[in-house]
Amino acid sequence: MSIRSWLFGAAFAAASALSVAAHAQGAPDGAAVYETRCKACHDGGNPRAPSRADLAQRAPADIVTALTSGIMQPMAQGLSGADKQAVAKFLTSAPADASAAAARPARPTGAEMPQVAVQGPSAPDPMCATNPPIVAGSSDWTKMGFDDASTRFQRHPGLTAADVPKLKVKWAFSMTGGGQPAVVGDWLWVTNRSGKFYALDAKTGCVHWSVNDLVSRTTPMIIKSAISPSGWATFVSQSDRIVRAFDAQTGKQLWKSEQLETHPVSVLTGTPMVAGDRLIVPISSIEEAAAMSKSYSCCTFRGSVAALDLKTGKLLWKTPMIDGPMKTIKEKDGGGKVQGPAGAAVWAAPTVDLKRGLVYAVTGDSYTDIDENGSDSIVALDLKTGKYRWRRQVTEKDNFVMGCGPTSASGNCPTPLGPDYDFGAAPVLFTLKNGKQVVMAGQKSGIMYGLNPDTGALLWKTIVGAGSALGGVEWGIGADDTYVYVPISDLALLFSPLTQSKAKAGIYALDPATGAIAWSAPAPNAPCVYASDKGKPSRCARAQPAAPAVMPGLVFEGGMDGWFRAYDSKTGKIVWEDSTTARTYDTVNGIKGQPGGGIDGMGATIAGGMVFITSGNNGAARVGSNGVNVLLAYSVDGK
């Protein structure tokens, strides 16, 4: 799936070549490195990759880290440390010191946003004066999907629907990357693509502890467990295919798994889920980006789901999403070959069904022309053995890699090229009023599916969005006791006058029993200020790819235009909204004038009377990117 950053996360932007960059003898030429390794993607108008202008806003350290240990590590094979320093210096026109501070945002100018001072050397983390024990609250949010069923429904939010119109930002924290946080009591945990994993005070944003060598864009999984001295443990998937467990109170490592996948362009993008005595981990890749290179032999990665022992991190089972032997399709001119079948990356967190002893997962597209039945699928695996109980492929021949078109010379392009309609949102297990259950999943095609959890039989399907490579359902769906809530991106259609009328960006409520649309709330056209536009009028994208967060009476949803809204769950009426780009933020960790940006990723967390959302650069399409995120903590009247 070419949209994930995970991500970090967040974002999966890829360079175009894997060969060693050409540069003159002596000091590396950063321009030459960029020309041969980066330009085709970052200057090529690829909507999934940050533009050169976006990259120029980042700190050199951020770029070096991304190439060394972050999401770009697979694409930087063959580059020396000096090469990475040189390209970072070329892009930012500043010293590229890998040990320097986290990225500072570029400062917008012009009348649309206040002039702000450039941040100087990094300030130390604002450490908390005390580190009280973790005490569970009545409204904790301990995993990305809130519960095993991935409903994202917070029944005890600590605030009422009547309180929500009074929400204001209480504190802000600047971070490179940064996804959706987990919260227990007054403690908050959040990962970063910068390599820093934080435990913060949820009420003030001060730092309890941090781990400085963990590149991730996944939501931490928090549990109360005897495996940890404090009684609380957290589990995080790293981008380098390793899972680590920590004492949630102290940050001390409990165990570190083996590398779960050896494929050089594989990554971990989905939050691991605890299921009894094991941890279920989805495994994905950016091979469809690597396939842009003519020198790359495409494709050999196959997505999988793995189970680890909760106490030790030992691998218990690992199930590939594509079956059958690898075959050679053709030999390429100049060497290399095209192979398959491959693909079916597992991008999203799995959903756990302890009653049936199942785990539900969704898969990405195929990378090659060889037919298979694992891509674009919803699957059910036995929790104990990893064996398939059932598998439902909903789109055949969705064979896709990036960079294909009339001018492509990679030799890796499937024919015909598929629509890139894979799944990136965790499925939801919903209990109907009659006691029966349905597994629901949303696809980038814009189609929602309802399946029988025992057999995988299709119960209903509903076309909600128009769908595209950056359209339909991107990052998540949610549900309460009445409806399933479906955000629609349709970003690729919004910027062309020829397709704008087809886009269905917004949020929709569906009846889980039938799939019928109960209400729709098209995303408003609203003003925004993208810092990357540096005072020029911003072309605001009203796409809504982020996962929703649900509480009694309300649904929270963010947009790529930076607007964060609460909708009446019965009618779809907007009851509160805030533009995260309308102001800058003086952050707890010492950044003055931090701008907000697009909201694109894992969505909000509701806990302890507060609502948390990441704004700026945490998704895949990079629209509204600042090069750095800001974690915003909302409370009633900002108190």
C-alpha positions, -999 to +999 in steps of 0.1 A: +000+000+000+017+031-012+000+055+011+014+045+045+041+062+064+034+047+090+041+059+086+046+069+103+044+073+097+042+079+094+047+085+057+061+061+032+079+084+008+106+066-012+136+075-032+137+063-068+169+044-070+188+019-049+222+022-066+251+040-049+249+078-055+274+093-078+296+120-064+330+134-069+361+122-051+365+137-016+335+152+002+301+138-010+280+160-033+246+163-016+231+176-049+243+144-067+229+122-039+196+139-042+196+137-080+202+100-082+185+088-051+156+111-043+146+134-071+123+112-091+100+107-061+103+140-042+104+163-073+081+141-093+047+153-080+042+120-061+013+128-037+027+103-012+061+118-009+071+151+007+082+176-019+116+192-018+100+222-003+086+201+025+120+185+031+137+219+032+116+227+063+130+199+083+160+198+105+190+181+090+189+157+119+154+146+110+166+137+074+197+119+086+176+099+111+150+090+085+178+077+062+198+059+090+172+043+112+138+056+101+113+048+074+138+057+046+165+032+058+156+005+032+158+031+004+191+045+016+210+012+012+246+019+000+247+055+012+275+063+036+271+084+067+288+112+048+263+108+019+234+112+043+249+142+059+256+158+025+220+153+012+206+167+044+228+197+042+219+202+005+182+201+013+182+223+044+213+245+037+224+239+073+248+216+091+235+180+090+244+168+124+227+135+132+230+141+169+213+175+166+179+182+180+146+171+166+132+190+137+121+226+140+093+238+117+099+264+091+083+297+101+054+310+080+054+346+069+027+369+057-006+382+070-022+348+073-002+336+103+017+356+130+054+361+124+074+338+148+109+335+160+132+308+147+139+282+174+175+280+186+193+250+199+171+222+213+160+227+248+161+197+271+130+177+276+107+194+302+109+166+328+081+162+353+089+171+389+074+139+401+066+105+386+036+091+405+025+055+400+003+047+370-033+045+383-060+032+360-089+055+354-124+050+342-117+064+308-084+050+297-075+045+260-049+017+259-047+008+223-052+023+189-088+009+184-097+014+221-109-022+226-103-056+212-131-051+187-114-019+174-146+002+178-128+034+189-158+040+212-149+056+245-180+050+267-166+070+297-149+100+282-148+121+314-167+149+296-202+151+282-215+161+248-225+194+263-189+200+273-174+195+239-183+230+224-161+244+252-130+225+242-098+245+239-061+236+236-046+231+271-010+222+260+009+214+229+041+193+224+062+195+192+076+162+178+089+148+146+064+123+135+041+113+164+010+094+160-020+086+182-012+084+219-024+059+245-035+071+279-039+055+313-049+078+342-026+108+341+000+091+319+003+094+281+026+074+257+034+084+221+059+072+195+078+092+169+096+087+136+124+108+151+134+078+172+120+092+205+093+073+225+078+095+252+059+089+284+042+123+292+019+136+319-015+138+302-026+169+321+005+190+315+027+175+288+058+172+310+080+142+303+082+113+327+107+094+306+118+089+270+135+062+250+158+077+223+164+048+199+129+037+189+116+047+154+079+041+151+046+055+141+024+030+159+002+036+189+017+020+220-002-009+235-006-006+273-016-033+297-016-041+334+006-071+336+028-090+361+056-092+335+066-056+344+080-046+379+056-017+381+026-038+370+022-019+338+038-028+304+038-012+270+046-028+236+057-010+205+064-021+170+095-004+155+099+004+118+129-020+116+106-051+122+114-055+159+089-053+187+100-041+222+083-043+256+089-018+283+079-011+319+054+016+312+062+033+345+100+036+341+108+031+304+131+001+312+131-025+285+116-058+294+124-077+262+132-072+225+120-096+198+140-110+170+136-093+136+102-106+125+108-101+088+142-102+070+130-086+037+150-054+034+121-031+026+096-046+051+083-024+080+060-026+109+032+000+107+002-014+126-001-014+164+004-048+180-026-062+199-025-082+231-046-114+228-045-134+261-009-146+265+003-134+231+010-103+211-004-101+175+018-081+151+010-071+115+039-069+090+040-046+059+065-032+034+074-004+011+084-027-018+059-011-042+080+021-037+113+003-042+099-011-074+102+024-090+139+016-095+150-001-127+177-020-109+152-035-084+140-070-090+104-068-081+088-083-061+093-108-033+077-094-001+046-111+013+026-095+041+021-116+072+007-117+108+029-129+136+022-140+172+047-134+200+049-147+235+037-119+257+063-126+285+094-131+263+087-118+228+095-152+214+079-159+179+051-184+182+038-184+147+038-163+115+013-166+087+019-152+052-010-136+035-001-150+001+004-187-006+023-206-033+058-207-046+077-177-060+078-176-098+098-156-123+076-137-147+103-123-169+140-113-171+146-076-173+169-058-197+202-052-182+198-078-155+173-085-127+139-101-130+102-097-122+089-122-098+057-130-079+032-134-064+039-107-038+022-080-018-007-082+006+011-061+032-008-059+066-008-022+074-034-019+101-038-032+137-055-066+139-088-070+157-091-097+184-121-120+190-113-140+221-148-156+221-141-174+188-103-176+193-097-155+162-078-125+150-091-105+120-067-087+097-069-068+064-044-068+036-029-046+010-027-049-028-007-072-050+026-061-065+027-084-096+006-099-124+005-134-109-030-142-096-034-149-059-061-148-033-044-130-004-043-093-015-072-069-008-086-094+017-102-097+051-089-127+069-096-146+101-067-165+118-067-190+147-051-172+177-034-204+189-020-217+156-021-188+131-040-211+106-067-196+084-103-200+095-114-181+064-102-155+039-123-132+018-107-114-012-129-085-023-108-071-052-090-093-077-061-082-098-053-051-079-017-053-090+001-021-082+035-006-077+045+031-077+059+052-105+041+034-133+030+053-164+040+062-199+075+073-189+083+045-164+115+026-172+115+004-141+103-027-160+084-037-128+050-023-137+020-048-137-001-048-168-028-035-165-020-015-134-044-020-106-063+008-088-044+005-055-075-003-035-060-020-005-071-019+032-054+003+057-080+005+085-085-020+113-117-040+109-144-036+135-163-064+152-198-052+160-225-068+181-260-063+167-291-057+188-302-093+182-269-106+196-254-116+163-221-101+152-206-087+120-171-079+110-169-046+091-140-033+070-135-002+049-114-001+017-097+026-003-122+018-030-147+037-008-166+004-002-176-009+032-180-046+038-200-065+064-190-102+069-201-132+090-173-135+116-178-174+117-175-180+080-164-148+062-195-149+041-204-115+027-235-100+044-235-066+027-214-041+009-220-004+005-203+021-018-196+051+004-167+070-012-156+074-048-123+057-041-088+062-054-052+055-045-056+082-018-093+079-015-121+060+002-114+047+037-077+053+046-068+050+083-098+039+103-135+034+110-153+035+144-186+024+159-209+029+189-239+008+197-260+022+168-238+030+138-204+024+122-188+058+113-168+059+080-145+088+071-138+093+034-107+109+020-110+109-018-080+132-018-068+124-053-101+136-068-103+169-049-075+188-067-086+182-102-115+203-117-125+172-137-130+150-107-139+173-078-176+167-083-170+129-078-152+132-045-173+123-014-149+135+013-167+136+046-180+113+073-209+088+070-229+067+094-240+032+084-264+007+098-241-023+107-270-048+102-276-038+066-249-014+055-275+013+047-263+049+050-281+065+079-266+100+074-238+118+056-218+149+065-198+161+035-166+178+046-170+216+044-148+238+023-130+257+050-099+280+051-066+268+064-030+279+066-003+254+055+030+266+069+048+251+039+030+277+016+049+305+035+022+331+034+007+322+000-029+312-001-032+275+008-051+251-013-069+234+015-078+197+012-110+188+028-102+151+026-109+131+058-086+101+060-080+100+098-096+074+120-126+087+140-129+087+177-164+081+192-180+090+225-216+089+236-235+113+213-204+125+193-179+115+167-146+133+164-129+135+130-099+155+116-092+166+081-062+173+059-071+209+060-062+208+097-098+212+109-108+191+139-146+186+144-172+169+165-203+156+149-237+147+164-237+109+162-275+108+155-276+134+127-241+142+115-245+179+124-212+197+134-214+207+170-178+219+175-149+226+153-114+240+156-088+249+129-055+236+141-037+258+115-054+291+125-028+298+152+007+288+163+016+271+195+043+277+221+049+241+231+057+225+264+091+214+250+102+249+242+093+254+205+080+290+199+054+295+172+049+259+162+024+258+134-003+231+130-011+214+097-030+186+081-046+158+102-039+126+084-034+094+103-045+074+133-070+099+147-079+112+182-077+097+216-104+106+242-095+100+278-098+115+313-119+145+301-094+154+274-091+149+237-057+145+220-049+148+183-017+152+162-016+179+136+010+187+110+026+157+093+015+123+107+000+106+077+008+096+042-002+121+016+018+149+032-008+175+024-005+203+049+029+191+060+051+212+082+080+187+085+071+183+122+040+176+141+023+191+171+004+170+196-025+190+209-043+183+242-078+197+244-098+202+277-129+220+287-121+257+286-084+247+283-083+240+321 
